[in-house]
């Protein structure tokens, strides 16, 4: 009886194996439709060739640059410096992609460190889109200072808008190279935040959308003392721009293949477990009356 059970179990496993192969084969034609985009993985679209970060540690940004704050009032960058270090972020507020993740990641990390926003350090977020309005900046400030949830946040985190010459001058000063896609009207840029000393010198760069709270706290403490950090050697840049030859979106081919592979894995794994347990059930000896 036991031999017969094993035979049934092996039979079910063989069926599961054949179904797994069939499912994998079904995924291949779908992936094959993405041949052209996949061949371009690792090759930057034309718009991204001049996009990146040039680290300019120990250089002072032009504090005399004029912008508009979240209430539409004219301000100079110098108003946010002098007493404490400042985290500088360059994004655009109507961004449908990584900009939101940059600000979300920064907000999460700031809530985990003991330093107080508005007291021990400040945050200045500047839109790289000259068409964006103070009203949009005000909405962003309300959102992120509310998420931060500590008193005084609105006096410590400012969202600025400005004119194109001033935006470009600030971006050049911090080595932030970006480009605008005239078709999608989106901006291509790398995700990064910068820590500046109270005097406006660039002290540290953090790449990506997650910033370890220990490193962020240490960076702020060092910047408050006027110290300049070391250059980031392993630069893993995340680009806030999507492009695909078929859809006009960068990176879509990768996400589709991941979705196909993930779906196939779940189906194959589930079927294999189902047939395995079914085989185990049939292999159990029958009880005698």
C-alpha positions as protocol buffer text, in pm:
chain_id: "A"
residue {
  index: 1
  type: UNK
  ca { x: 0 y: 0 z: 0 }
}
residue {
  index: 2
  type: UNK
  ca { x: 283 y: 237 z: 88 }
}
residue {
  index: 3
  type: UNK
  ca { x: 450 y: 172 z: -250 }
}
residue {
  index: 4
  type: UNK
  ca { x: 128 y: 259 z: -424 }
}
residue {
  index: 5
  type: UNK
  ca { x: 106 y: 583 z: -222 }
}
residue {
  index: 6
  type: UNK
  ca { x: 457 y: 683 z: -321 }
}
residue {
  index: 7
  type: UNK
  ca { x: 373 y: 606 z: -681 }
}
residue {
  index: 8
  type: UNK
  ca { x: 67 y: 835 z: -664 }
}
residue {
  index: 9
  type: UNK
  ca { x: 271 y: 1107 z: -495 }
}
residue {
  index: 10
  type: UNK
  ca { x: 542 y: 1092 z: -761 }
}
residue {
  index: 11
  type: UNK
  ca { x: 270 y: 1104 z: -1023 }
}
residue {
  index: 12
  type: UNK
  ca { x: 124 y: 1421 z: -880 }
}
residue {
  index: 13
  type: UNK
  ca { x: 469 y: 1579 z: -849 }
}
residue {
  index: 14
  type: UNK
  ca { x: 541 y: 1495 z: -1212 }
}
residue {
  index: 15
  type: UNK
  ca { x: 216 y: 1665 z: -1311 }
}
residue {
  index: 16
  type: UNK
  ca { x: 309 y: 1969 z: -1101 }
}
residue {
  index: 17
  type: UNK
  ca { x: 649 y: 1984 z: -1268 }
}
residue {
  index: 18
  type: UNK
  ca { x: 494 y: 1972 z: -1615 }
}
residue {
  index: 19
  type: UNK
  ca { x: 246 y: 2245 z: -1522 }
}
residue {
  index: 20
  type: UNK
  ca { x: 529 y: 2460 z: -1386 }
}
residue {
  index: 21
  type: UNK
  ca { x: 713 y: 2428 z: -1717 }
}
residue {
  index: 22
  type: UNK
  ca { x: 395 y: 2514 z: -1903 }
}
residue {
  index: 23
  type: UNK
  ca { x: 340 y: 2826 z: -1692 }
}
residue {
  index: 24
  type: UNK
  ca { x: 699 y: 2935 z: -1746 }
}
residue {
  index: 25
  type: UNK
  ca { x: 654 y: 2886 z: -2118 }
}
residue {
  index: 26
  type: UNK
  ca { x: 339 y: 3097 z: -2111 }
}
residue {
  index: 27
  type: UNK
  ca { x: 536 y: 3384 z: -1959 }
}
residue {
  index: 28
  type: UNK
  ca { x: 804 y: 3376 z: -2227 }
}
residue {
  index: 29
  type: UNK
  ca { x: 596 y: 3517 z: -2512 }
}
residue {
  index: 30
  type: UNK
  ca { x: 482 y: 3807 z: -2291 }
}
residue {
  index: 31
  type: UNK
  ca { x: 842 y: 3883 z: -2195 }
}
residue {
  index: 32
  type: UNK
  ca { x: 943 y: 3843 z: -2557 }
}
residue {
  index: 33
  type: UNK
  ca { x: 714 y: 4129 z: -2650 }
}
residue {
  index: 34
  type: UNK
  ca { x: 942 y: 4354 z: -2444 }
}
residue {
  index: 35
  type: UNK
  ca { x: 1258 y: 4259 z: -2631 }
}
residue {
  index: 36
  type: UNK
  ca { x: 1343 y: 4607 z: -2750 }
}
residue {
  index: 37
  type: UNK
  ca { x: 1316 y: 4784 z: -2410 }
}
residue {
  index: 38
  type: UNK
  ca { x: 1501 y: 4503 z: -2234 }
}
residue {
  index: 39
  type: UNK
  ca { x: 1793 y: 4535 z: -2474 }
}
residue {
  index: 40
  type: UNK
  ca { x: 1822 y: 4896 z: -2364 }
}
residue {
  index: 41
  type: UNK
  ca { x: 1842 y: 4824 z: -1991 }
}
residue {
  index: 42
  type: UNK
  ca { x: 2157 y: 4992 z: -1858 }
}
residue {
  index: 43
  type: UNK
  ca { x: 2158 y: 5240 z: -2148 }
}
residue {
  index: 44
  type: UNK
  ca { x: 2034 y: 5583 z: -2049 }
}
residue {
  index: 45
  type: UNK
  ca { x: 1778 y: 5758 z: -2265 }
}
residue {
  index: 46
  type: UNK
  ca { x: 1906 y: 6073 z: -2433 }
}
residue {
  index: 47
  type: UNK
  ca { x: 1737 y: 6294 z: -2174 }
}
residue {
  index: 48
  type: UNK
  ca { x: 1923 y: 6125 z: -1886 }
}
residue {
  index: 49
  type: UNK
  ca { x: 2272 y: 6153 z: -2035 }
}
residue {
  index: 50
  type: UNK
  ca { x: 2330 y: 6493 z: -1878 }
}
residue {
  index: 51
  type: UNK
  ca { x: 2142 y: 6418 z: -1556 }
}
residue {
  index: 52
  type: UNK
  ca { x: 2328 y: 6334 z: -1235 }
}
residue {
  index: 53
  type: UNK
  ca { x: 2500 y: 6464 z: -923 }
}
residue {
  index: 54
  type: UNK
  ca { x: 2840 y: 6637 z: -908 }
}
residue {
  index: 55
  type: UNK
  ca { x: 2948 y: 6643 z: -545 }
}
residue {
  index: 56
  type: UNK
  ca { x: 3067 y: 6990 z: -445 }
}
residue {
  index: 57
  type: UNK
  ca { x: 3161 y: 6937 z: -84 }
}
residue {
  index: 58
  type: UNK
  ca { x: 3288 y: 7240 z: 112 }
}
residue {
  index: 59
  type: UNK
  ca { x: 3154 y: 7484 z: -148 }
}
residue {
  index: 60
  type: UNK
  ca { x: 2918 y: 7760 z: -39 }
}
residue {
  index: 61
  type: UNK
  ca { x: 2584 y: 7799 z: -212 }
}
residue {
  index: 62
  type: UNK
  ca { x: 2477 y: 8153 z: -325 }
}
residue {
  index: 63
  type: UNK
  ca { x: 2277 y: 8260 z: -21 }
}
residue {
  index: 64
  type: UNK
  ca { x: 2168 y: 8583 z: -191 }
}
residue {
  index: 65
  type: UNK
  ca { x: 1941 y: 8396 z: -433 }
}
residue {
  index: 66
  type: UNK
  ca { x: 1579 y: 8515 z: -418 }
}
residue {
  index: 67
  type: UNK
  ca { x: 1279 y: 8281 z: -407 }
}
residue {
  index: 68
  type: UNK
  ca { x: 918 y: 8284 z: -285 }
}
residue {
  index: 69
  type: UNK
  ca { x: 821 y: 8103 z: 33 }
}
residue {
  index: 70
  type: UNK
  ca { x: 512 y: 7887 z: 81 }
}
residue {
  index: 71
  type: UNK
  ca { x: 301 y: 8198 z: 143 }
}
residue {
  index: 72
  type: UNK
  ca { x: 421 y: 8379 z: -167 }
}
residue {
  index: 73
  type: UNK
  ca { x: 651 y: 8616 z: 21 }
}
residue {
  index: 74
  type: UNK
  ca { x: 988 y: 8707 z: -136 }
}
residue {
  index: 75
  type: UNK
  ca { x: 1276 y: 8551 z: 57 }
}
residue {
  index: 76
  type: UNK
  ca { x: 1650 y: 8497 z: 23 }
}
residue {
  index: 77
  type: UNK
  ca { x: 1820 y: 8169 z: 106 }
}
residue {
  index: 78
  type: UNK
  ca { x: 2028 y: 8351 z: 367 }
}
residue {
  index: 79
  type: UNK
  ca { x: 1714 y: 8378 z: 585 }
}
residue {
  index: 80
  type: UNK
  ca { x: 1733 y: 8004 z: 652 }
}
residue {
  index: 81
  type: UNK
  ca { x: 2101 y: 7990 z: 740 }
}
residue {
  index: 82
  type: UNK
  ca { x: 2331 y: 8128 z: 1008 }
}
residue {
  index: 83
  type: UNK
  ca { x: 2219 y: 7949 z: 1326 }
}
residue {
  index: 84
  type: UNK
  ca { x: 2180 y: 7580 z: 1239 }
}
residue {
  index: 85
  type: UNK
  ca { x: 2248 y: 7322 z: 967 }
}
residue {
  index: 86
  type: UNK
  ca { x: 2002 y: 7288 z: 683 }
}
residue {
  index: 87
  type: UNK
  ca { x: 1885 y: 6990 z: 480 }
}
residue {
  index: 88
  type: UNK
  ca { x: 1834 y: 7098 z: 118 }
}
residue {
  index: 89
  type: UNK
  ca { x: 1611 y: 6905 z: -122 }
}
residue {
  index: 90
  type: UNK
  ca { x: 1551 y: 6986 z: -489 }
}
residue {
  index: 91
  type: UNK
  ca { x: 1231 y: 6831 z: -624 }
}
residue {
  index: 92
  type: UNK
  ca { x: 916 y: 6946 z: -797 }
}
residue {
  index: 93
  type: UNK
  ca { x: 584 y: 6942 z: -620 }
}
residue {
  index: 94
  type: UNK
  ca { x: 365 y: 6804 z: -897 }
}
residue {
  index: 95
  type: UNK
  ca { x: 601 y: 6511 z: -954 }
}
residue {
  index: 96
  type: UNK
  ca { x: 422 y: 6177 z: -1011 }
}
residue {
  index: 97
  type: UNK
  ca { x: 724 y: 5963 z: -919 }
}
residue {
  index: 98
  type: UNK
  ca { x: 1033 y: 5968 z: -695 }
}
residue {
  index: 99
  type: UNK
  ca { x: 1007 y: 6323 z: -559 }
}
residue {
  index: 100
  type: UNK
  ca { x: 728 y: 6216 z: -327 }
}
residue {
  index: 101
  type: UNK
  ca { x: 936 y: 5917 z: -215 }
}
residue {
  index: 102
  type: UNK
  ca { x: 1232 y: 6147 z: -141 }
}
residue {
  index: 103
  type: UNK
  ca { x: 1018 y: 6369 z: 83 }
}
residue {
  index: 104
  type: UNK
  ca { x: 842 y: 6072 z: 243 }
}
residue {
  index: 105
  type: UNK
  ca { x: 1174 y: 5904 z: 318 }
}
residue {
  index: 106
  type: UNK
  ca { x: 1316 y: 6223 z: 466 }
}
residue {
  index: 107
  type: UNK
  ca { x: 1007 y: 6276 z: 680 }
}
residue {
  index: 108
  type: UNK
  ca { x: 1024 y: 5917 z: 813 }
}
residue {
  index: 109
  type: UNK
  ca { x: 1391 y: 5953 z: 907 }
}
residue {
  index: 110
  type: UNK
  ca { x: 1346 y: 6293 z: 1070 }
}
residue {
  index: 111
  type: UNK
  ca { x: 1079 y: 6149 z: 1301 }
}
residue {
  index: 112
  type: UNK
  ca { x: 1327 y: 5885 z: 1422 }
}
residue {
  index: 113
  type: UNK
  ca { x: 1609 y: 6117 z: 1526 }
}
residue {
  index: 114
  type: UNK
  ca { x: 1612 y: 6305 z: 1859 }
}
residue {
  index: 115
  type: UNK
  ca { x: 1705 y: 6638 z: 1699 }
}
residue {
  index: 116
  type: UNK
  ca { x: 1416 y: 6882 z: 1664 }
}
residue {
  index: 117
  type: UNK
  ca { x: 1318 y: 7030 z: 1329 }
}
residue {
  index: 118
  type: UNK
  ca { x: 1304 y: 7408 z: 1360 }
}
residue {
  index: 119
  type: UNK
  ca { x: 1528 y: 7410 z: 1665 }
}
residue {
  index: 120
  type: UNK
  ca { x: 1836 y: 7198 z: 1591 }
}
residue {
  index: 121
  type: UNK
  ca { x: 1818 y: 7208 z: 1211 }
}
residue {
  index: 122
  type: UNK
  ca { x: 1606 y: 7332 z: 924 }
}
residue {
  index: 123
  type: UNK
  ca { x: 1484 y: 7188 z: 595 }
}
residue {
  index: 124
  type: UNK
  ca { x: 1457 y: 7389 z: 273 }
}
residue {
  index: 125
  type: UNK
  ca { x: 1279 y: 7225 z: -21 }
}
residue {
  index: 126
  type: UNK
  ca { x: 1303 y: 7407 z: -354 }
}
residue {
  index: 127
  type: UNK
  ca { x: 1095 y: 7330 z: -662 }
}
residue {
  index: 128
  type: UNK
  ca { x: 1295 y: 7297 z: -984 }
}
residue {
  index: 129
  type: UNK
  ca { x: 980 y: 7374 z: -1185 }
}
residue {
  index: 130
  type: UNK
  ca { x: 950 y: 7752 z: -1231 }
}
residue {
  index: 131
  type: UNK
  ca { x: 581 y: 7721 z: -1320 }
}
residue {
  index: 132
  type: UNK
  ca { x: 479 y: 7587 z: -977 }
}
residue {
  index: 133
  type: UNK
  ca { x: 297 y: 7823 z: -744 }
}
residue {
  index: 134
  type: UNK
  ca { x: 331 y: 7913 z: -375 }
}
residue {
  index: 135
  type: UNK
  ca { x: -17 y: 7768 z: -324 }
}
residue {
  index: 136
  type: UNK
  ca { x: 114 y: 7424 z: -419 }
}
residue {
  index: 137
  type: UNK
  ca { x: 419 y: 7480 z: -198 }
}
residue {
  index: 138
  type: UNK
  ca { x: 192 y: 7571 z: 93 }
}
residue {
  index: 139
  type: UNK
  ca { x: -5 y: 7249 z: 49 }
}
residue {
  index: 140
  type: UNK
  ca { x: 317 y: 7048 z: 51 }
}
residue {
  index: 141
  type: UNK
  ca { x: 436 y: 7222 z: 366 }
}
residue {
  index: 142
  type: UNK
  ca { x: 108 y: 7153 z: 544 }
}
residue {
  index: 143
  type: UNK
  ca { x: 127 y: 6787 z: 442 }
}
residue {
  index: 144
  type: UNK
  ca { x: 484 y: 6715 z: 550 }
}
residue {
  index: 145
  type: UNK
  ca { x: 498 y: 6924 z: 865 }
}
residue {
  index: 146
  type: UNK
  ca { x: 170 y: 6757 z: 964 }
}
residue {
  index: 147
  type: UNK
  ca { x: 322 y: 6414 z: 902 }
}
residue {
  index: 148
  type: UNK
  ca { x: 628 y: 6513 z: 1107 }
}
residue {
  index: 149
  type: UNK
  ca { x: 388 y: 6590 z: 1392 }
}
residue {
  index: 150
  type: UNK
  ca { x: 608 y: 6790 z: 1626 }
}
residue {
  index: 151
  type: UNK
  ca { x: 558 y: 7152 z: 1737 }
}
residue {
  index: 152
  type: UNK
  ca { x: 748 y: 7416 z: 1542 }
}
residue {
  index: 153
  type: UNK
  ca { x: 781 y: 7211 z: 1225 }
}
residue {
  index: 154
  type: UNK
  ca { x: 616 y: 7476 z: 1007 }
}
residue {
  index: 155
  type: UNK
  ca { x: 881 y: 7725 z: 1117 }
}
residue {
  index: 156
  type: UNK
  ca { x: 1159 y: 7479 z: 1036 }
}
residue {
  index: 157
  type: UNK
  ca { x: 1060 y: 7321 z: 703 }
}
residue {
  index: 158
  type: UNK
  ca { x: 1008 y: 7564 z: 413 }
}
residue {
  index: 159
  type: UNK
  ca { x: 891 y: 7495 z: 59 }
}
residue {
  index: 160
  type: UNK
  ca { x: 1011 y: 7747 z: -196 }
}
residue {
  index: 161
  type: UNK
  ca { x: 929 y: 7831 z: -555 }
}
residue {
  index: 162
  type: UNK
  ca { x: 1124 y: 8057 z: -787 }
}
residue {
  index: 163
  type: UNK
  ca { x: 1222 y: 8171 z: -1133 }
}
residue {
  index: 164
  type: UNK
  ca { x: 1425 y: 7963 z: -1371 }
}
residue {
  index: 165
  type: UNK
  ca { x: 1758 y: 8156 z: -1349 }
}
residue {
  index: 166
  type: UNK
  ca { x: 1767 y: 8133 z: -967 }
}
residue {
  index: 167
  type: UNK
  ca { x: 1667 y: 7765 z: -968 }
}
residue {
  index: 168
  type: UNK
  ca { x: 1939 y: 7679 z: -1218 }
}
residue {
  index: 169
  type: UNK
  ca { x: 2199 y: 7878 z: -1027 }
}
residue {
  index: 170
  type: UNK
  ca { x: 2121 y: 7693 z: -704 }
}
residue {
  index: 171
  type: UNK
  ca { x: 2116 y: 7355 z: -881 }
}
residue {
  index: 172
  type: UNK
  ca { x: 2455 y: 7427 z: -1041 }
}
residue {
  index: 173
  type: UNK
  ca { x: 2600 y: 7533 z: -706 }
}
residue {
  index: 174
  type: UNK
  ca { x: 2512 y: 7195 z: -546 }
}
residue {
  index: 175
  type: UNK
  ca { x: 2593 y: 6987 z: -858 }
}
residue {
  index: 176
  type: UNK
  ca { x: 2231 y: 6890 z: -923 }
}
residue {
  index: 177
  type: UNK
  ca { x: 2200 y: 6827 z: -1300 }
}
residue {
  index: 178
  type: UNK
  ca { x: 1846 y: 6788 z: -1427 }
}
residue {
  index: 179
  type: UNK
  ca { x: 1653 y: 6816 z: -1753 }
}
residue {
  index: 180
  type: UNK
  ca { x: 1296 y: 6876 z: -1863 }
}
residue {
  index: 181
  type: UNK
  ca { x: 1114 y: 6649 z: -2106 }
}
residue {
  index: 182
  type: UNK
  ca { x: 911 y: 6880 z: -2335 }
}
residue {
  index: 183
  type: UNK
  ca { x: 674 y: 6598 z: -2434 }
}
residue {
  index: 184
  type: UNK
  ca { x: 570 y: 6470 z: -2091 }
}
residue {
  index: 185
  type: UNK
  ca { x: 650 y: 6804 z: -1920 }
}
residue {
  index: 186
  type: UNK
  ca { x: 827 y: 6605 z: -1648 }
}
residue {
  index: 187
  type: UNK
  ca { x: 1170 y: 6668 z: -1501 }
}
residue {
  index: 188
  type: UNK
  ca { x: 1444 y: 6408 z: -1507 }
}
residue {
  index: 189
  type: UNK
  ca { x: 1674 y: 6421 z: -1205 }
}
residue {
  index: 190
  type: UNK
  ca { x: 1847 y: 6203 z: -948 }
}
residue {
  index: 191
  type: UNK
  ca { x: 1704 y: 6155 z: -599 }
}
residue {
  index: 192
  type: UNK
  ca { x: 1931 y: 6312 z: -338 }
}
residue {
  index: 193
  type: UNK
  ca { x: 1927 y: 6527 z: -26 }
}
residue {
  index: 194
  type: UNK
  ca { x: 2210 y: 6749 z: 92 }
}
residue {
  index: 195
  type: UNK
  ca { x: 2316 y: 6868 z: 437 }
}
residue {
  index: 196
  type: UNK
  ca { x: 2465 y: 7217 z: 458 }
}
residue {
  index: 197
  type: UNK
  ca { x: 2647 y: 7389 z: 742 }
}
residue {
  index: 198
  type: UNK
  ca { x: 2496 y: 7699 z: 909 }
}
residue {
  index: 199
  type: UNK
  ca { x: 2723 y: 7904 z: 681 }
}
residue {
  index: 200
  type: UNK
  ca { x: 2577 y: 7743 z: 369 }
}
residue {
  index: 201
  type: UNK
  ca { x: 2865 y: 7507 z: 286 }
}
residue {
  index: 202
  type: UNK
  ca { x: 2780 y: 7166 z: 142 }
}
residue {
  index: 203
  type: UNK
  ca { x: 2870 y: 6908 z: 406 }
}
residue {
  index: 204
  type: UNK
  ca { x: 2712 y: 6581 z: 296 }
}
residue {
  index: 205
  type: UNK
  ca { x: 2513 y: 6408 z: 19 }
}
residue {
  index: 206
  type: UNK
  ca { x: 2262 y: 6129 z: 75 }
}
residue {
  index: 207
  type: UNK
  ca { x: 2138 y: 5936 z: -229 }
}
residue {
  index: 208
  type: UNK
  ca { x: 1819 y: 5741 z: -285 }
}
residue {
  index: 209
  type: UNK
  ca { x: 1490 y: 5759 z: -98 }
}
residue {
  index: 210
  type: UNK
  ca { x: 1586 y: 5605 z: 238 }
}
residue {
  index: 211
  type: UNK
  ca { x: 1816 y: 5781 z: 482 }
}
residue {
  index: 212
  type: UNK
  ca { x: 1937 y: 5583 z: 787 }
}
residue {
  index: 213
  type: UNK
  ca { x: 1851 y: 5787 z: 1094 }
}
residue {
  index: 214
  type: UNK
  ca { x: 2192 y: 5728 z: 1254 }
}
residue {
  index: 215
  type: UNK
  ca { x: 2376 y: 5862 z: 948 }
}
residue {
  index: 216
  type: UNK
  ca { x: 2135 y: 6151 z: 913 }
}
residue {
  index: 217
  type: UNK
  ca { x: 2173 y: 6252 z: 1277 }
}
residue {
  index: 218
  type: UNK
  ca { x: 2551 y: 6225 z: 1258 }
}
residue {
  index: 219
  type: UNK
  ca { x: 2554 y: 6430 z: 937 }
}
residue {
  index: 220
  type: UNK
  ca { x: 2351 y: 6706 z: 1100 }
}
residue {
  index: 221
  type: UNK
  ca { x: 2569 y: 6709 z: 1411 }
}
residue {
  index: 222
  type: UNK
  ca { x: 2887 y: 6730 z: 1204 }
}
residue {
  index: 223
  type: UNK
  ca { x: 2743 y: 7002 z: 982 }
}
residue {
  index: 224
  type: UNK
  ca { x: 2643 y: 7205 z: 1290 }
}
residue {
  index: 225
  type: UNK
  ca { x: 3014 y: 7206 z: 1382 }
}
residue {
  index: 226
  type: UNK
  ca { x: 3113 y: 7313 z: 1033 }
}
residue {
  index: 227
  type: UNK
  ca { x: 3261 y: 6974 z: 943 }
}
residue {
  index: 228
  type: UNK
  ca { x: 3261 y: 6847 z: 586 }
}
residue {
  index: 229
  type: UNK
  ca { x: 3190 y: 6483 z: 516 }
}
residue {
  index: 230
  type: UNK
  ca { x: 3368 y: 6250 z: 275 }
}
residue {
  index: 231
  type: UNK
  ca { x: 3260 y: 6209 z: -88 }
}
residue {
  index: 232
  type: UNK
  ca { x: 3010 y: 5932 z: -155 }
}
residue {
  index: 233
  type: UNK
  ca { x: 3201 y: 5675 z: -358 }
}
residue {
  index: 234
  type: UNK
  ca { x: 2934 y: 5415 z: -438 }
}
residue {
  index: 235
  type: UNK
  ca { x: 2680 y: 5633 z: -611 }
}
residue {
  index: 236
  type: UNK
  ca { x: 2361 y: 5440 z: -680 }
}
residue {
  index: 237
  type: UNK
  ca { x: 2144 y: 5699 z: -849 }
}
residue {
  index: 238
  type: UNK
  ca { x: 1768 y: 5665 z: -873 }
}
residue {
  index: 239
  type: UNK
  ca { x: 1634 y: 5874 z: -1156 }
}
residue {
  index: 240
  type: UNK
  ca { x: 1302 y: 6051 z: -1129 }
}
residue {
  index: 241
  type: UNK
  ca { x: 1207 y: 5984 z: -1491 }
}
residue {
  index: 242
  type: UNK
  ca { x: 1052 y: 5692 z: -1680 }
}
residue {
  index: 243
  type: UNK
  ca { x: 1111 y: 5610 z: -2042 }
}
residue {
  index: 244
  type: UNK
  ca { x: 1013 y: 5317 z: -2263 }
}
residue {
  index: 245
  type: UNK
  ca { x: 1020 y: 5318 z: -2644 }
}
residue {
  index: 246
  type: UNK
  ca { x: 672 y: 5163 z: -2662 }
}
residue {
  index: 247
  type: UNK
  ca { x: 495 y: 5363 z: -2393 }
}
residue {
  index: 248
  type: UNK
  ca { x: 716 y: 5666 z: -2334 }
}
residue {
  index: 249
  type: UNK
  ca { x: 797 y: 5547 z: -1981 }
}
residue {
  index: 250
  type: UNK
  ca { x: 1146 y: 5451 z: -1870 }
}
residue {
  index: 251
  type: UNK
  ca { x: 1173 y: 5131 z: -1666 }
}
residue {
  index: 252
  type: UNK
  ca { x: 833 y: 4991 z: -1755 }
}
residue {
  index: 253
  type: UNK
  ca { x: 989 y: 4684 z: -1919 }
}
residue {
  index: 254
  type: UNK
  ca { x: 1164 y: 4591 z: -1596 }
}
residue {
  index: 255
  type: UNK
  ca { x: 849 y: 4628 z: -1387 }
}
residue {
  index: 256
  type: UNK
  ca { x: 648 y: 4414 z: -1630 }
}
residue {
  index: 257
  type: UNK
  ca { x: 903 y: 4132 z: -1627 }
}
residue {
  index: 258
  type: UNK
  ca { x: 915 y: 4142 z: -1248 }
}
residue {
  index: 259
  type: UNK
  ca { x: 537 y: 4123 z: -1235 }
}
residue {
  index: 260
  type: UNK
  ca { x: 531 y: 3829 z: -1477 }
}
residue {
  index: 261
  type: UNK
  ca { x: 804 y: 3645 z: -1291 }
}
residue {
  index: 262
  type: UNK
  ca { x: 640 y: 3710 z: -955 }
}
residue {
  index: 263
  type: UNK
  ca { x: 301 y: 3593 z: -1077 }
}
residue {
  index: 264
  type: UNK
  ca { x: 447 y: 3278 z: -1230 }
}
residue {
  index: 265
  type: UNK
  ca { x: 639 y: 3204 z: -910 }
}
residue {
  index: 266
  type: UNK
  ca { x: 327 y: 3235 z: -694 }
}
residue {
  index: 267
  type: UNK
  ca { x: 119 y: 3015 z: -927 }
}
residue {
  index: 268
  type: UNK
  ca { x: 386 y: 2749 z: -965 }
}
residue {
  index: 269
  type: UNK
  ca { x: 458 y: 2744 z: -591 }
}
residue {
  index: 270
  type: UNK
  ca { x: 90 y: 2722 z: -504 }
}
residue {
  index: 271
  type: UNK
  ca { x: 21 y: 2441 z: -748 }
}
residue {
  index: 272
  type: UNK
  ca { x: 327 y: 2249 z: -635 }
}
residue {
  index: 273
  type: UNK
  ca { x: 221 y: 2269 z: -270 }
}
residue {
  index: 274
  type: UNK
  ca { x: -133 y: 2169 z: -361 }
}
residue {
  index: 275
  type: UNK
  ca { x: -22 y: 1858 z: -545 }
}
residue {
  index: 276
  type: UNK
  ca { x: 237 y: 1778 z: -278 }
}
residue {
  index: 277
  type: UNK
  ca { x: -21 y: 1779 z: 1 }
}
residue {
  index: 278
  type: UNK
  ca { x: -266 y: 1593 z: -218 }
}
residue {
  index: 279
  type: UNK
  ca { x: 2 y: 1327 z: -277 }
}
residue {
  index: 280
  type: UNK
  ca { x: 74 y: 1307 z: 96 }
}
residue {
  index: 281
  type: UNK
  ca { x: -300 y: 1252 z: 159 }
}
residue {
  index: 282
  type: UNK
  ca { x: -317 y: 961 z: -85 }
}
residue {
  index: 283
  type: UNK
  ca { x: 1 y: 808 z: 54 }
}
residue {
  index: 284
  type: UNK
  ca { x: -140 y: 772 z: 407 }
}
residue {
  index: 285
  type: UNK
  ca { x: -231 y: 411 z: 499 }
}
residue {
  index: 286
  type: UNK
  ca { x: -601 y: 344 z: 533 }
}
residue {
  index: 287
  type: UNK
  ca { x: -726 y: 263 z: 883 }
}
residue {
  index: 288
  type: UNK
  ca { x: -860 y: -84 z: 936 }
}
residue {
  index: 289
  type: UNK
  ca { x: -1215 y: -135 z: 1053 }
}
